[in-house]
Amino acid sequence: MVAFNLDSSLTLYLEFEGWLSESMLNLIAQEIDEYEAVLGTKVKVGEAPQGAPKWRIEEVPQKEFPSLTWDDKNLILTSHVSDENQFLASLSLLQSLANSADGRVHGKQPETVEDAIELLIQQCKNTYPYFELRELDWDSVLAKALSNLPLAWDEFGVWSQELVAQLGDAHTAVIDSRLCGYNPPYTGELRDGIIVLTEVPPHSAAVLAGVQQGWAIEVENAEFWERITGASPQQYRFITARNAMAIPQSSRVFHAVSSDSTQQASWLEEAPLPSLPEVFQLRTLDEHTVYLKLTSFLSGTGIPEEMEKLCREYSGDSTLILDLRNNTGGNIQLANTMRSYFLREKILIGYSSFTTGTGKLSKKRERWAEPHPSSRWKGKLIVLVNAMTYSASEDFLWGLQGLDHVQILGTTTGGGSGRPRELPLGPHLDLRLSTCITYDRHKRPIEFFGIEPDGGIPDHLEQKLSQMHR
C-alpha cells in the first residue's frame, strides 16, 4: 500500500497553474482539505521549492486513459491527462492510489467482472465515510451480496446497483448511463408502483396536457427502481421517483391519471437546453418582498449576475423568499458564491471530515466563508426547503442558519452534501462514491440527518405561494 509516507511537517505543492482554468483552480483551492486528508500533509497551490513534494500534470495523448502516479523517491505525484476533464478524473483516483501496490492507478474500467467486483468492494470499504453515521454493518451487507455473485456483465450491473443502494446515500451509486439523463421538473413519491406528483411547475409540458399535483404516473418495474436506489430515509421515496422519471435520451412520453381516476393525460417531455428562465424564476410579491424559485445551481446560466441585480435594486427593509424546495443541487462553487451574497462578515460555517483512503475519517476541519466582495443582500432572507433540498443546496445553506437575518422554513433537508468521486466500473457503468461528512457550527452532521428548519411554512405563506403559481 502506497499511503504516500509523507512527513506531516512538509508541504506538498500543487503545480497546476498554466495548465488549468481559473474556475478549476478555484475548485482545487476550495477542496484543499480533502487532499491534505488523503496525502497526510499540508497542501498549497504554487510552484514547489527545490526538493519539496509536489503534484504536477503531464500531458498525454487523448487516446490514453487518465492515470495518477506516485514517485516515492522524489516525492512527486503526477496526473497523466490530456485535458481538464481527464484531470478531474485523475482527482478521483487519489484514494485509489493510496491503496495501490505499485504507485500507479489509471481511470480504465476493469477488464473482467471479477476485477470489477474486487474494485467495487475495495472502494466502498476503504473510502465510504458513512458506515458508523448510518449504523451500517458493511460485512453483513457484503456477505449477502457475495452469496449470489454475478458471472456476466449484464448480471453485474444490477447486482452492483443493488449492493451500493444499501449504503443509503443519494450521491453514492452505480450509475448506468443507459438509464440516466435529463431529470424533468416534476417531484413525486414512488409508492405501490406509482409516482404521485407533489410538484408540477406552471407552464410545464405536464400542465399544458392538463396534469395537476396529485396525479399519478404508472411506473414499469417499480420494484427495480426501489432496489437500486439509495437515499436518506426522509428523501428515499422522492429520489426513487426522480430516478424512475429520468429521460435517458432526448425525449420521453409520460402517461398520468388523476387522483380520482376520472381523467387521463399523455405528453411528450423533451430535455431543454440549460437556460436562466429554467432555473431562476423571479416574482415580486409586494413593494418589499420578492420571491425567487431557484430550481438548480446550474453554472453558466447567469445566476450571479441576476443576483447582483437584486442586491442593487432592493433596500435593507426588503425580504427575499428563496424557494429551494426540490432543488437537488448542482455546481458547488456557484452555491458558495450564492451564499456569499447573504453573509455580513467572515464566519465559521461548520466543519468537514474526509476519508483518508484507508477507511478512516480525518479530523474535523473548520470551514470558513466570507461575504461577496462587492454585492450583498441588505434585507432579510427566508429560505424554503424540503427533503429534496440537498447536495449543493445544503452547501448553500451551510452556515446561514442561525444568522439574525436568515430564517429557514419547511421540512428536513435531504442530508447529503456528498463530495462524490467517480470511477469507471464496467460497460456503461460508473461507481460514484461520497467521501466527505459536513457538520454545522454545532458539529451536528448534515449527511444523513439533513438540516432541520427553524419551523414549518406558515399557512398564509403557503396560500400566497399557491395562488401565485396558479
C-alpha positions as a Markdown table, in Angstrom:
| # | Residue | x | y | z |
|---|---|---|---|---|
| 1 | Met | 0.0 | 0.0 | 0.0 |
| 2 | Val | 1.4 | 3.4 | -1.0 |
| 3 | Ala | -0.1 | 5.7 | 1.7 |
| 4 | Phe | 2.4 | 8.3 | 0.4 |
| 5 | Asn | 4.6 | 8.2 | 3.6 |
| 6 | Leu | 5.0 | 11.9 | 3.8 |
| 7 | Asp | 6.3 | 13.8 | 6.8 |
| 8 | Ser | 3.4 | 15.8 | 8.2 |
| 9 | Ser | 5.6 | 18.8 | 8.7 |
| 10 | Leu | 6.2 | 19.1 | 4.9 |
| 11 | Thr | 4.1 | 21.0 | 2.4 |
| 12 | Leu | 3.1 | 19.4 | -0.9 |
| 13 | Tyr | 2.7 | 22.0 | -3.7 |
| 14 | Leu | 0.1 | 21.8 | -6.5 |
| 15 | Glu | 1.9 | 22.9 | -9.6 |
| 16 | Phe | -1.3 | 23.4 | -11.7 |
| 17 | Glu | -1.1 | 27.0 | -12.8 |
| 18 | Gly | -0.7 | 27.3 | -16.5 |
| 19 | Trp | -2.5 | 24.0 | -17.0 |
| 20 | Leu | -5.9 | 24.6 | -15.6 |
| 21 | Ser | -8.7 | 27.3 | -16.0 |
| 22 | Glu | -9.3 | 29.8 | -13.2 |
| 23 | Ser | -12.6 | 28.1 | -12.3 |
| 24 | Met | -10.8 | 24.7 | -11.9 |
| 25 | Leu | -8.1 | 26.3 | -9.8 |
| 26 | Asn | -10.7 | 27.8 | -7.6 |
| 27 | Leu | -12.4 | 24.4 | -7.2 |
| 28 | Ile | -9.0 | 22.9 | -6.3 |
| 29 | Ala | -8.3 | 25.6 | -3.7 |
| 30 | Gln | -11.7 | 25.1 | -2.2 |
| 31 | Glu | -11.1 | 21.4 | -1.6 |
| 32 | Ile | -7.6 | 21.6 | -0.2 |
| 33 | Asp | -8.8 | 19.9 | 3.0 |
| 34 | Glu | -9.6 | 16.7 | 1.1 |
| 35 | Tyr | -6.1 | 16.4 | -0.5 |
| 36 | Glu | -4.5 | 17.1 | 2.9 |
| 37 | Ala | -6.6 | 14.3 | 4.5 |
| 38 | Val | -5.6 | 11.7 | 1.9 |
| 39 | Leu | -2.0 | 12.8 | 1.5 |
| 40 | Gly | -1.4 | 13.2 | 5.2 |
| 41 | Thr | 0.4 | 16.6 | 4.9 |
| 42 | Lys | -0.1 | 20.2 | 4.2 |
| 43 | Val | -1.1 | 21.2 | 0.6 |
| 44 | Lys | -0.6 | 24.5 | -1.1 |
| 45 | Val | -1.2 | 25.8 | -4.7 |
| 46 | Gly | 2.0 | 27.1 | -6.3 |
| 47 | Glu | 5.5 | 26.3 | -7.5 |
| 48 | Ala | 7.4 | 23.9 | -5.3 |
| 49 | Pro | 10.7 | 25.0 | -3.8 |
| 50 | Gln | 13.7 | 22.8 | -4.6 |
| 51 | Gly | 13.3 | 19.3 | -3.2 |
| 52 | Ala | 9.7 | 19.9 | -1.8 |
| 53 | Pro | 6.9 | 17.3 | -2.6 |
| 54 | Lys | 4.8 | 18.3 | -5.5 |
| 55 | Trp | 1.8 | 17.3 | -7.6 |
| 56 | Arg | 2.3 | 18.1 | -11.3 |
| 57 | Ile | 0.5 | 17.5 | -14.6 |
| 58 | Glu | 2.0 | 15.6 | -17.5 |
| 59 | Glu | 0.1 | 15.9 | -20.8 |
| 60 | Val | -0.5 | 12.6 | -22.7 |
| 61 | Pro | -2.3 | 11.8 | -26.0 |
| 62 | Gln | -6.1 | 12.0 | -26.0 |
| 63 | Lys | -6.4 | 8.2 | -26.6 |
| 64 | Glu | -4.8 | 7.3 | -23.3 |
| 65 | Phe | -6.7 | 6.9 | -20.1 |
| 66 | Pro | -6.0 | 9.3 | -17.3 |
| 67 | Ser | -3.7 | 8.0 | -14.6 |
| 68 | Leu | -2.0 | 9.0 | -11.4 |
| 69 | Thr | 1.4 | 8.0 | -10.2 |
| 70 | Trp | 3.5 | 8.5 | -7.0 |
| 71 | Asp | 7.3 | 8.7 | -7.1 |
| 72 | Asp | 8.2 | 7.8 | -3.5 |
| 73 | Lys | 11.9 | 8.6 | -4.1 |
| 74 | Asn | 11.4 | 12.1 | -5.4 |
| 75 | Leu | 8.1 | 12.8 | -3.7 |
| 76 | Ile | 6.3 | 13.6 | -6.9 |
| 77 | Leu | 2.6 | 13.0 | -7.6 |
| 78 | Thr | 1.7 | 13.2 | -11.3 |
| 79 | Ser | -1.6 | 13.4 | -13.1 |
| 80 | His | -1.1 | 12.0 | -16.6 |
| 81 | Val | -4.0 | 13.6 | -18.5 |
| 82 | Ser | -4.9 | 15.1 | -21.9 |
| 83 | Asp | -7.4 | 17.8 | -20.8 |
| 84 | Glu | -9.3 | 19.2 | -17.8 |
| 85 | Asn | -11.9 | 16.5 | -17.9 |
| 86 | Gln | -9.3 | 13.9 | -17.6 |
| 87 | Phe | -7.6 | 15.9 | -14.8 |
| 88 | Leu | -10.9 | 15.8 | -12.9 |
| 89 | Ala | -10.9 | 12.0 | -13.4 |
| 90 | Ser | -7.4 | 11.8 | -12.0 |
| 91 | Leu | -8.5 | 13.6 | -8.8 |
| 92 | Ser | -11.0 | 10.7 | -8.2 |
| 93 | Leu | -8.0 | 8.3 | -8.4 |
| 94 | Leu | -6.2 | 9.8 | -5.3 |
| 95 | Gln | -7.8 | 7.5 | -2.7 |
| 96 | Ser | -7.3 | 4.5 | -5.1 |
| 97 | Leu | -3.6 | 5.4 | -5.3 |
| 98 | Ala | -3.3 | 5.5 | -1.5 |
| 99 | Asn | -4.3 | 1.8 | -1.6 |
| 100 | Ser | -2.4 | 0.7 | -4.6 |
| 101 | Ala | 0.5 | -1.8 | -4.5 |
| 102 | Asp | 2.8 | -0.2 | -7.1 |
| 103 | Gly | 2.2 | 3.6 | -7.0 |
| 104 | Arg | 0.2 | 3.8 | -10.2 |
| 105 | Val | -3.5 | 3.7 | -10.9 |
| 106 | His | -5.5 | 4.5 | -14.1 |
| 107 | Gly | -9.0 | 5.5 | -15.0 |
| 108 | Lys | -9.7 | 2.5 | -17.2 |
| 109 | Gln | -12.7 | 0.2 | -16.5 |
| 110 | Pro | -11.9 | -3.2 | -15.1 |
| 111 | Glu | -11.4 | -5.9 | -17.8 |
| 112 | Thr | -13.4 | -8.7 | -16.2 |
| 113 | Val | -16.4 | -9.0 | -13.9 |
| 114 | Glu | -14.2 | -10.5 | -11.2 |
| 115 | Asp | -11.9 | -7.4 | -11.4 |
| 116 | Ala | -15.0 | -5.1 | -11.2 |
| 117 | Ile | -16.3 | -6.9 | -8.1 |
| 118 | Glu | -12.9 | -6.6 | -6.4 |
| 119 | Leu | -12.7 | -2.9 | -7.3 |
| 120 | Leu | -16.2 | -2.2 | -6.0 |
| 121 | Ile | -15.7 | -3.9 | -2.7 |
| 122 | Gln | -12.3 | -2.3 | -2.1 |
| 123 | Gln | -13.5 | 1.2 | -2.9 |
| 124 | Cys | -16.7 | 1.0 | -0.7 |
| 125 | Lys | -14.8 | -0.4 | 2.2 |
| 126 | Asn | -11.8 | 2.0 | 2.1 |
| 127 | Thr | -13.4 | 5.3 | 1.1 |
| 128 | Tyr | -17.1 | 5.3 | 2.0 |
| 129 | Pro | -17.3 | 7.5 | 5.2 |
| 130 | Tyr | -20.9 | 6.9 | 6.5 |
| 131 | Phe | -20.9 | 3.3 | 7.9 |
| 132 | Glu | -20.9 | 4.5 | 11.5 |
| 133 | Leu | -23.1 | 7.5 | 10.8 |
| 134 | Arg | -25.8 | 5.4 | 9.2 |
| 135 | Glu | -25.2 | 2.4 | 11.6 |
| 136 | Leu | -24.3 | 0.1 | 8.7 |
| 137 | Asp | -22.5 | -3.2 | 9.0 |
| 138 | Trp | -20.6 | -3.5 | 5.7 |
| 139 | Asp | -19.5 | -7.1 | 6.4 |
| 140 | Ser | -23.2 | -8.2 | 6.7 |
| 141 | Val | -24.3 | -6.2 | 3.7 |
| 142 | Leu | -21.4 | -7.7 | 1.7 |
| 143 | Ala | -21.9 | -11.2 | 2.8 |
| 144 | Lys | -25.5 | -11.3 | 1.5 |
| 145 | Ala | -24.3 | -9.9 | -1.9 |
| 146 | Leu | -21.4 | -12.4 | -2.1 |
| 147 | Ser | -23.8 | -15.3 | -1.7 |
| 148 | Asn | -25.1 | -14.7 | -5.3 |
| 149 | Leu | -22.2 | -13.4 | -7.3 |
| 150 | Pro | -22.8 | -12.3 | -10.9 |
| 151 | Leu | -21.0 | -14.1 | -13.7 |
| 152 | Ala | -21.5 | -11.8 | -16.6 |
| 153 | Trp | -21.6 | -8.0 | -17.2 |
| 154 | Asp | -25.4 | -7.8 | -17.7 |
| 155 | Glu | -25.8 | -9.5 | -14.3 |
| 156 | Phe | -23.1 | -7.4 | -12.6 |
| 157 | Gly | -24.9 | -4.1 | -13.4 |
| 158 | Val | -28.0 | -4.8 | -11.4 |
| 159 | Trp | -26.0 | -6.7 | -8.7 |
| 160 | Ser | -23.7 | -3.8 | -8.1 |
| 161 | Gln | -26.5 | -1.2 | -8.1 |
| 162 | Glu | -28.4 | -3.2 | -5.5 |
| 163 | Leu | -25.3 | -3.6 | -3.3 |
| 164 | Val | -24.4 | 0.1 | -3.3 |
| 165 | Ala | -28.0 | 1.2 | -2.9 |
| 166 | Gln | -27.9 | -0.5 | 0.6 |
| 167 | Leu | -25.4 | 2.2 | 1.7 |
| 168 | Gly | -28.3 | 4.6 | 1.8 |
| 169 | Asp | -26.8 | 7.7 | 0.2 |
| 170 | Ala | -28.2 | 9.5 | -2.8 |
| 171 | His | -24.7 | 10.5 | -4.0 |
| 172 | Thr | -23.3 | 7.0 | -3.7 |
| 173 | Ala | -24.5 | 4.7 | -6.5 |
| 174 | Val | -23.5 | 2.7 | -9.5 |
| 175 | Ile | -24.6 | 4.8 | -12.5 |
| 176 | Asp | -25.8 | 3.1 | -15.6 |
| 177 | Ser | -25.5 | 5.7 | -18.4 |
| 178 | Arg | -28.3 | 3.9 | -20.3 |
| 179 | Leu | -30.8 | 4.8 | -17.6 |
| 180 | Cys | -29.7 | 8.3 | -16.7 |
| 181 | Gly | -30.1 | 11.6 | -18.4 |
| 182 | Tyr | -32.3 | 14.7 | -18.0 |
| 183 | Asn | -34.5 | 14.9 | -14.9 |
| 184 | Pro | -37.8 | 16.5 | -15.8 |
| 185 | Pro | -39.0 | 19.3 | -13.4 |
| 186 | Tyr | -41.5 | 17.2 | -11.6 |
| 187 | Thr | -41.3 | 15.9 | -8.0 |
| 188 | Gly | -43.2 | 12.9 | -6.7 |
| 189 | Glu | -43.2 | 10.0 | -4.4 |
| 190 | Leu | -42.9 | 6.4 | -5.6 |
| 191 | Arg | -45.2 | 4.1 | -3.7 |
| 192 | Asp | -47.1 | 0.9 | -4.6 |
| 193 | Gly | -46.0 | 1.0 | -8.2 |
| 194 | Ile | -47.0 | 4.6 | -9.0 |
| 195 | Ile | -45.5 | 8.1 | -8.7 |
| 196 | Val | -47.8 | 10.6 | -7.0 |
| 197 | Leu | -46.8 | 14.0 | -8.3 |
| 198 | Thr | -46.2 | 16.5 | -5.5 |
| 199 | Glu | -44.9 | 19.4 | -7.7 |
| 200 | Val | -46.0 | 20.2 | -11.3 |
| 201 | Pro | -44.5 | 23.5 | -12.3 |
| 202 | Pro | -46.6 | 26.1 | -14.1 |
| 203 | His | -46.1 | 26.1 | -17.9 |
| 204 | Ser | -44.5 | 22.7 | -17.9 |
| 205 | Ala | -45.4 | 20.1 | -20.5 |
| 206 | Ala | -47.4 | 18.2 | -18.0 |
| 207 | Val | -49.5 | 21.2 | -17.0 |
| 208 | Leu | -50.2 | 22.0 | -20.6 |
| 209 | Ala | -51.5 | 18.4 | -21.0 |
| 210 | Gly | -53.9 | 19.0 | -18.1 |
| 211 | Val | -51.9 | 17.3 | -15.4 |
| 212 | Gln | -52.0 | 18.6 | -11.8 |
| 213 | Gln | -50.5 | 18.0 | -8.4 |
| 214 | Gly | -51.8 | 14.7 | -7.0 |
| 215 | Trp | -52.0 | 13.0 | -10.4 |
| 216 | Ala | -50.2 | 9.6 | -10.7 |
| 217 | Ile | -47.7 | 8.2 | -13.2 |
| 218 | Glu | -47.6 | 4.5 | -13.5 |
| 219 | Val | -44.1 | 3.0 | -13.3 |
| 220 | Glu | -43.0 | -0.1 | -15.1 |
| 221 | Asn | -40.8 | -2.3 | -12.9 |
| 222 | Ala | -41.2 | 0.0 | -9.9 |
| 223 | Glu | -39.6 | -2.7 | -7.6 |
| 224 | Phe | -36.4 | -2.5 | -9.7 |
| 225 | Trp | -36.1 | 1.3 | -9.0 |
| 226 | Glu | -36.7 | 0.7 | -5.3 |
| 227 | Arg | -34.0 | -1.9 | -5.2 |
| 228 | Ile | -31.3 | 0.1 | -7.0 |
| 229 | Thr | -31.9 | 3.5 | -5.3 |
| 230 | Gly | -30.1 | 4.6 | -2.1 |
| 231 | Ala | -31.0 | 7.7 | -0.1 |
| 232 | Ser | -31.6 | 9.1 | 3.4 |
| 233 | Pro | -34.9 | 8.0 | 4.8 |
| 234 | Gln | -36.6 | 11.4 | 4.5 |
| 235 | Gln | -35.9 | 11.5 | 0.7 |
| 236 | Tyr | -35.9 | 7.9 | -0.4 |
| 237 | Arg | -39.3 | 7.8 | -2.0 |
| 238 | Phe | -38.6 | 11.1 | -3.7 |
| 239 | Ile | -35.2 | 10.1 | -5.1 |
| 240 | Thr | -36.7 | 6.8 | -6.3 |
| 241 | Ala | -39.3 | 8.7 | -8.2 |
| 242 | Arg | -36.8 | 11.1 | -9.6 |
| 243 | Asn | -34.6 | 8.2 | -10.9 |
| 244 | Ala | -37.6 | 6.4 | -12.4 |
| 245 | Met | -38.7 | 9.6 | -14.3 |
| 246 | Ala | -35.3 | 10.3 | -15.8 |
| 247 | Ile | -35.1 | 10.8 | -19.6 |
| 248 | Pro | -32.1 | 8.8 | -20.9 |
| 249 | Gln | -32.5 | 10.1 | -24.5 |
| 250 | Ser | -33.7 | 13.5 | -25.8 |
| 251 | Ser | -37.4 | 12.9 | -25.0 |
| 252 | Arg | -39.9 | 10.5 | -23.3 |
| 253 | Val | -43.7 | 10.1 | -23.4 |
| 254 | Phe | -45.4 | 10.1 | -20.0 |
| 255 | His | -48.9 | 8.9 | -19.0 |
| 256 | Ala | -50.7 | 10.2 | -15.9 |
| 257 | Val | -54.1 | 9.6 | -14.2 |
| 258 | Ser | -56.0 | 12.0 | -12.0 |
| 259 | Ser | -56.3 | 11.2 | -8.3 |
| 260 | Asp | -60.0 | 10.2 | -8.7 |
| 261 | Ser | -59.1 | 8.1 | -11.8 |
| 262 | Thr | -61.6 | 10.0 | -14.0 |
| 263 | Gln | -59.1 | 11.8 | -16.2 |
| 264 | Gln | -56.0 | 10.7 | -18.2 |
| 265 | Ala | -53.3 | 12.6 | -20.0 |
| 266 | Ser | -50.2 | 11.9 | -22.1 |
| 267 | Trp | -47.4 | 14.3 | -23.0 |
| 268 | Leu | -44.0 | 14.3 | -24.7 |
| 269 | Glu | -41.3 | 15.6 | -22.3 |
| 270 | Glu | -38.2 | 16.9 | -24.1 |
| 271 | Ala | -34.9 | 17.8 | -22.5 |
| 272 | Pro | -34.5 | 21.6 | -22.8 |
| 273 | Leu | -31.3 | 23.5 | -23.3 |
| 274 | Pro | -30.0 | 24.9 | -20.0 |
| 275 | Ser | -31.3 | 28.5 | -19.6 |
| 276 | Leu | -31.7 | 31.2 | -17.0 |
| 277 | Pro | -35.5 | 31.2 | -17.1 |
| 278 | Glu | -35.5 | 27.5 | -16.4 |
| 279 | Val | -33.5 | 27.8 | -13.1 |
| 280 | Phe | -34.0 | 31.4 | -11.9 |
| 281 | Gln | -37.7 | 32.3 | -11.6 |
| 282 | Leu | -38.3 | 35.7 | -10.0 |
| 283 | Arg | -41.6 | 37.2 | -8.9 |
| 284 | Thr | -42.4 | 40.4 | -7.0 |
| 285 | Leu | -44.9 | 39.8 | -4.2 |
| 286 | Asp | -45.1 | 43.4 | -3.0 |
| 287 | Glu | -43.0 | 46.5 | -2.7 |
| 288 | His | -40.8 | 45.0 | 0.0 |
| 289 | Thr | -41.0 | 41.3 | -0.8 |
| 290 | Val | -39.5 | 39.3 | -3.7 |
| 291 | Tyr | -39.9 | 35.6 | -4.4 |
| 292 | Leu | -37.2 | 33.6 | -6.1 |
| 293 | Lys | -37.6 | 30.0 | -7.1 |
| 294 | Leu | -34.1 | 28.6 | -7.8 |
| 295 | Thr | -34.5 | 25.1 | -9.3 |
| 296 | Ser | -30.8 | 24.3 | -9.6 |
| 297 | Phe | -27.3 | 25.7 | -9.1 |
| 298 | Leu | -26.6 | 25.4 | -12.8 |
| 299 | Ser | -23.4 | 27.2 | -13.8 |
| 300 | Gly | -23.1 | 29.2 | -16.9 |
| 301 | Thr | -26.7 | 30.5 | -16.9 |
| 302 | Gly | -26.1 | 33.9 | -15.4 |
| 303 | Ile | -27.4 | 33.3 | -11.9 |
| 304 | Pro | -24.7 | 35.5 | -10.2 |
| 305 | Glu | -25.4 | 38.4 | -12.5 |
| 306 | Glu | -29.1 | 38.3 | -11.7 |
| 307 | Met | -28.4 | 38.0 | -8.0 |
| 308 | Glu | -26.2 | 41.1 | -8.2 |
| 309 | Lys | -29.1 | 43.0 | -9.8 |
| 310 | Leu | -31.4 | 42.0 | -7.0 |
| 311 | Cys | -28.9 | 43.2 | -4.4 |
| 312 | Arg | -28.7 | 46.6 | -6.1 |
| 313 | Glu | -32.5 | 47.0 | -6.5 |
| 314 | Tyr | -33.7 | 46.2 | -3.0 |
| 315 | Ser | -33.0 | 48.0 | 0.2 |
| 316 | Gly | -32.5 | 46.9 | 3.8 |
| 317 | Asp | -36.2 | 46.7 | 4.6 |
| 318 | Ser | -36.8 | 44.1 | 1.9 |
| 319 | Thr | -37.3 | 40.4 | 2.3 |
| 320 | Leu | -36.2 | 37.7 | -0.2 |
| 321 | Ile | -38.1 | 34.4 | -0.1 |
| 322 | Leu | -35.7 | 31.9 | -1.7 |
| 323 | Asp | -37.5 | 28.7 | -2.6 |
| 324 | Leu | -35.0 | 25.8 | -2.7 |
| 325 | Arg | -37.7 | 23.1 | -2.4 |
| 326 | Asn | -36.9 | 20.3 | -4.8 |
| 327 | Asn | -33.5 | 21.9 | -5.7 |
| 328 | Thr | -31.3 | 18.9 | -5.9 |
| 329 | Gly | -28.1 | 20.9 | -6.2 |
| 330 | Gly | -25.6 | 21.4 | -9.0 |
| 331 | Asn | -22.4 | 23.4 | -9.0 |
| 332 | Ile | -20.8 | 23.7 | -5.6 |
| 333 | Gln | -18.8 | 26.8 | -6.5 |
| 334 | Leu | -22.0 | 28.5 | -7.6 |
| 335 | Ala | -23.7 | 27.5 | -4.4 |
| 336 | Asn | -20.9 | 29.0 | -2.4 |
| 337 | Thr | -21.0 | 32.2 | -4.4 |
| 338 | Met | -24.7 | 32.5 | -3.8 |
| 339 | Arg | -24.2 | 32.1 | -0.1 |
| 340 | Ser | -21.7 | 34.9 | -0.1 |
| 341 | Tyr | -24.4 | 37.4 | -1.1 |
| 342 | Phe | -26.1 | 36.8 | 2.3 |
| 343 | Leu | -23.2 | 36.9 | 4.6 |
| 344 | Arg | -22.4 | 40.1 | 6.5 |
| 345 | Glu | -18.9 | 39.1 | 7.8 |
| 346 | Lys | -16.4 | 36.3 | 7.7 |
| 347 | Ile | -17.9 | 33.4 | 9.7 |
| 348 | Leu | -17.3 | 29.8 | 10.7 |
| 349 | Ile | -19.9 | 27.9 | 8.7 |
| 350 | Gly | -19.1 | 24.5 | 10.1 |
| 351 | Tyr | -16.7 | 21.6 | 9.8 |
| 352 | Ser | -15.8 | 18.8 | 7.4 |
| 353 | Ser | -14.1 | 15.4 | 7.5 |
| 354 | Phe | -12.8 | 13.4 | 4.5 |
| 355 | Thr | -11.9 | 9.8 | 4.1 |
| 356 | Thr | -8.2 | 9.3 | 4.1 |
| 357 | Gly | -8.3 | 6.4 | 1.6 |
| 358 | Thr | -7.7 | 3.8 | 4.3 |
| 359 | Gly | -11.2 | 3.6 | 5.7 |
| 360 | Lys | -10.7 | 6.3 | 8.3 |
| 361 | Leu | -12.0 | 9.8 | 8.7 |
| 362 | Ser | -9.8 | 12.8 | 9.0 |
| 363 | Lys | -10.2 | 15.1 | 12.0 |
| 364 | Lys | -12.9 | 17.7 | 11.7 |
| 365 | Arg | -11.6 | 20.8 | 9.9 |
| 366 | Glu | -13.0 | 24.3 | 10.3 |
| 367 | Arg | -14.7 | 25.7 | 7.2 |
| 368 | Trp | -15.0 | 29.5 | 6.9 |
| 369 | Ala | -16.8 | 31.7 | 4.4 |
| 370 | Glu | -16.7 | 35.4 | 3.5 |
| 371 | Pro | -19.2 | 37.9 | 2.2 |
| 372 | His | -19.2 | 38.7 | -1.5 |
| 373 | Pro | -16.6 | 41.4 | -2.2 |
| 374 | Ser | -19.0 | 43.8 | -4.0 |
| 375 | Ser | -22.6 | 42.7 | -3.6 |
| 376 | Arg | -24.7 | 42.0 | -0.5 |
| 377 | Trp | -28.4 | 41.3 | 0.1 |
| 378 | Lys | -29.3 | 44.0 | 2.6 |
| 379 | Gly | -32.6 | 42.7 | 3.9 |
| 380 | Lys | -34.0 | 39.5 | 5.4 |
| 381 | Leu | -33.8 | 36.1 | 3.8 |
| 382 | Ile | -36.4 | 33.3 | 4.1 |
| 383 | Val | -35.3 | 30.0 | 2.6 |
| 384 | Leu | -37.9 | 27.3 | 1.9 |
| 385 | Val | -36.6 | 23.7 | 2.0 |
| 386 | Asn | -37.8 | 20.1 | 1.9 |
| 387 | Ala | -36.3 | 16.6 | 1.6 |
| 388 | Met | -35.3 | 17.2 | -2.0 |
| 389 | Thr | -33.2 | 20.1 | -1.0 |
| 390 | Tyr | -29.8 | 18.5 | -0.9 |
| 391 | Ser | -26.2 | 18.3 | -2.3 |
| 392 | Ala | -25.1 | 21.8 | -3.4 |
| 393 | Ser | -28.3 | 23.3 | -1.9 |
| 394 | Glu | -27.2 | 22.1 | 1.5 |
| 395 | Asp | -23.8 | 23.6 | 0.8 |
| 396 | Phe | -25.5 | 26.9 | 0.1 |
| 397 | Leu | -27.4 | 26.7 | 3.5 |
| 398 | Trp | -24.2 | 25.7 | 5.3 |
| 399 | Gly | -23.5 | 28.5 | 7.8 |
| 400 | Leu | -26.6 | 30.6 | 7.1 |
| 401 | Gln | -28.8 | 29.0 | 9.7 |
| 402 | Gly | -28.6 | 30.9 | 12.9 |
| 403 | Leu | -27.8 | 34.3 | 11.4 |
| 404 | Asp | -30.1 | 37.1 | 12.6 |
| 405 | His | -31.4 | 38.0 | 9.2 |
| 406 | Val | -31.9 | 34.4 | 7.9 |
| 407 | Gln | -34.8 | 32.0 | 8.5 |
| 408 | Ile | -35.1 | 28.5 | 7.1 |
| 409 | Leu | -38.7 | 27.1 | 6.8 |
| 410 | Gly | -40.1 | 23.8 | 5.6 |
| 411 | Thr | -39.2 | 20.2 | 6.3 |
| 412 | Thr | -35.9 | 18.5 | 7.0 |
| 413 | Thr | -33.4 | 18.6 | 4.0 |
| 414 | Gly | -32.1 | 15.6 | 2.3 |
| 415 | Gly | -28.9 | 15.1 | 4.2 |
| 416 | Gly | -26.2 | 14.7 | 1.5 |
| 417 | Ser | -23.7 | 17.3 | 0.5 |
| 418 | Gly | -21.5 | 14.4 | -0.7 |
| 419 | Arg | -18.3 | 15.5 | -2.5 |
| 420 | Pro | -18.5 | 12.3 | -4.6 |
| 421 | Arg | -15.7 | 10.8 | -6.7 |
| 422 | Glu | -16.4 | 8.7 | -9.8 |
| 423 | Leu | -14.6 | 5.7 | -11.2 |
| 424 | Pro | -15.3 | 3.6 | -14.3 |
| 425 | Leu | -16.7 | 0.2 | -13.2 |
| 426 | Gly | -17.8 | -1.6 | -16.3 |
| 427 | Pro | -19.6 | -1.2 | -19.7 |
| 428 | His | -22.0 | 1.8 | -19.3 |
| 429 | Leu | -21.2 | 1.7 | -15.5 |
| 430 | Asp | -19.5 | 4.2 | -13.2 |
| 431 | Leu | -19.1 | 4.0 | -9.4 |
| 432 | Arg | -20.0 | 7.3 | -7.7 |
| 433 | Leu | -18.9 | 7.4 | -4.1 |
| 434 | Ser | -19.2 | 10.1 | -1.4 |
| 435 | Thr | -16.0 | 10.9 | 0.5 |
| 436 | Cys | -17.0 | 13.7 | 3.0 |
| 437 | Ile | -19.1 | 14.4 | 6.1 |
| 438 | Thr | -20.0 | 18.0 | 6.7 |
| 439 | Tyr | -21.1 | 19.3 | 10.1 |
| 440 | Asp | -22.8 | 22.5 | 11.1 |
| 441 | Arg | -21.3 | 25.0 | 13.6 |
| 442 | His | -22.6 | 22.8 | 16.4 |
| 443 | Lys | -20.8 | 19.8 | 14.9 |
| 444 | Arg | -24.0 | 18.1 | 14.0 |
| 445 | Pro | -23.6 | 16.0 | 10.8 |
| 446 | Ile | -25.6 | 17.3 | 7.8 |
| 447 | Glu | -25.1 | 14.0 | 5.9 |
| 448 | Phe | -28.0 | 11.5 | 6.5 |
| 449 | Phe | -29.7 | 13.7 | 9.1 |
| 450 | Gly | -30.2 | 16.8 | 6.9 |
| 451 | Ile | -30.7 | 20.4 | 8.1 |
| 452 | Glu | -33.6 | 20.9 | 10.5 |
| 453 | Pro | -35.6 | 24.0 | 9.5 |
| 454 | Asp | -36.4 | 26.7 | 12.0 |
| 455 | Gly | -40.1 | 25.9 | 11.6 |
| 456 | Gly | -42.8 | 25.0 | 9.1 |
| 457 | Ile | -44.0 | 27.2 | 6.3 |
| 458 | Pro | -46.9 | 29.3 | 7.8 |
| 459 | Asp | -50.4 | 28.7 | 6.2 |
| 460 | His | -50.7 | 32.2 | 5.0 |
| 461 | Leu | -47.4 | 32.0 | 3.1 |
| 462 | Glu | -48.3 | 28.6 | 1.6 |
| 463 | Gln | -51.6 | 30.0 | 0.5 |
| 464 | Lys | -49.9 | 33.1 | -1.1 |
| 465 | Leu | -47.4 | 30.9 | -2.9 |
| 466 | Ser | -50.1 | 28.5 | -4.1 |
| 467 | Gln | -52.1 | 31.4 | -5.5 |
| 468 | Met | -49.1 | 32.8 | -7.2 |
| 469 | His | -48.3 | 29.6 | -9.1 |
| 470 | Arg | -51.8 | 29.2 | -10.5 |
